[in-house]
Amino acid sequence: MASEGTIQIHRSIGGTGAAFRVAFVPYDDSDEANPAGQRSFQQLQEVRAFLKLLGVGAEFIKDALRQLTAGRSAWVPNVSLSDKAIRSAGFVNMQNMARS
């Protein structure tokens, strides 16, 4: 089963934590956006490789990196990820957490 949503990328300025945080936020019927999970990266190249691993198209990756260069955040809307892709990417599947 696939989940559709938005990939959000935020760049941290300063500090000692990860420079980039990538979250997948599935679409749902509520007004609140709850991420299915988050991954952290130190380098922009790692973000690029991660988006490619998720199956995001080259033009969408290029646009997201352009957004990050211009500011602190980027969004890739209308992404469809399978449950397998979510698990292999290291994102937490909220449906599985609700069952435990």
PAVO-668959 format. One record per residue (C-alpha): residue number from 1; residue in one letter; x, y negated, z. Coordinates in steps of 0.05 Angstrom, whole numbers, padded with zeros to 5 digits. Example, Ala and Ser with C-alpha at 12.3 -4.5 7.8 and 13.67 -1.06 7.14 Angstrom:
<pts>
1 A 00246 00090 00156
2 S 00273 00021 00143
</pts>
This chain:
<pts>
1 M 00000 00000 00000
2 A 00026 -00069 -00017
3 S 00022 -00133 00023
4 E 00018 -00200 -00011
5 G 00046 -00262 00021
6 T 00099 -00316 00022
7 I 00173 -00310 00035
8 Q 00196 -00369 00077
9 I 00270 -00387 00082
10 H 00295 -00437 00133
11 R 00366 -00464 00138
12 S 00393 -00483 00207
13 I 00436 -00544 00213
14 G 00490 -00537 00266
15 G 00489 -00489 00324
16 T 00521 -00421 00330
17 G 00464 -00377 00305
18 A 00450 -00352 00236
19 A 00450 -00405 00182
20 F 00390 -00376 00144
21 R 00326 -00343 00169
22 V 00282 -00306 00119
23 A 00211 -00287 00138
24 F 00155 -00251 00101
25 V 00087 -00279 00119
26 P 00030 -00236 00093
27 Y -00035 -00269 00071
28 D -00094 -00255 00116
29 D -00162 -00285 00130
30 S -00142 -00323 00193
31 D -00117 -00395 00194
32 E -00052 -00376 00230
33 A 00008 -00350 00191
34 N 00041 -00293 00229
35 P 00106 -00267 00200
36 A 00112 -00192 00188
37 G 00185 -00200 00207
38 Q 00248 -00240 00199
39 R 00319 -00229 00178
40 S 00379 -00274 00191
41 F 00439 -00287 00146
42 Q 00502 -00329 00150
43 Q 00515 -00341 00076
44 L 00471 -00365 00019
45 Q 00498 -00307 -00023
46 E 00469 -00258 00028
47 V 00401 -00292 00021
48 R 00406 -00285 -00055
49 A 00424 -00211 -00050
50 F 00367 -00199 00000
51 L 00315 -00231 -00045
52 K 00340 -00188 -00102
53 L 00335 -00126 -00058
54 L 00262 -00145 -00044
55 G 00249 -00146 -00119
56 V 00240 -00222 -00125
57 G 00250 -00244 -00197
58 A 00312 -00282 -00218
59 E 00275 -00346 -00234
60 F 00241 -00346 -00166
61 I 00308 -00334 -00131
62 K 00339 -00391 -00171
63 D 00282 -00437 -00151
64 A 00287 -00417 -00077
65 L 00362 -00431 -00076
66 R 00349 -00498 -00110
67 Q 00298 -00515 -00056
68 L 00349 -00497 -00002
69 T 00402 -00540 -00035
70 A 00354 -00599 -00036
71 G 00329 -00590 00035
72 R 00325 -00544 00095
73 S 00268 -00497 00073
74 A 00244 -00457 00013
75 W 00182 -00418 -00002
76 V 00169 -00362 -00051
77 P 00093 -00354 -00055
78 N 00051 -00296 -00082
79 V 00102 -00241 -00067
80 S 00077 -00170 -00065
81 L 00117 -00122 -00022
82 S 00104 -00048 -00011
83 D 00105 -00020 00060
84 K 00168 00017 00040
85 A 00201 -00048 00017
86 I 00182 -00082 00082
87 R 00212 -00025 00123
88 S 00276 -00019 00081
89 A 00286 -00094 00084
90 G 00286 -00091 00160
91 F 00221 -00130 00167
92 V 00176 -00106 00224
93 N 00109 -00080 00198
94 M 00056 -00111 00244
95 Q 00006 -00055 00229
96 N 00054 -00003 00257
97 M 00067 -00046 00319
98 A -00008 -00051 00333
99 R -00014 00026 00333
100 S 00040 00036 00386
</pts>
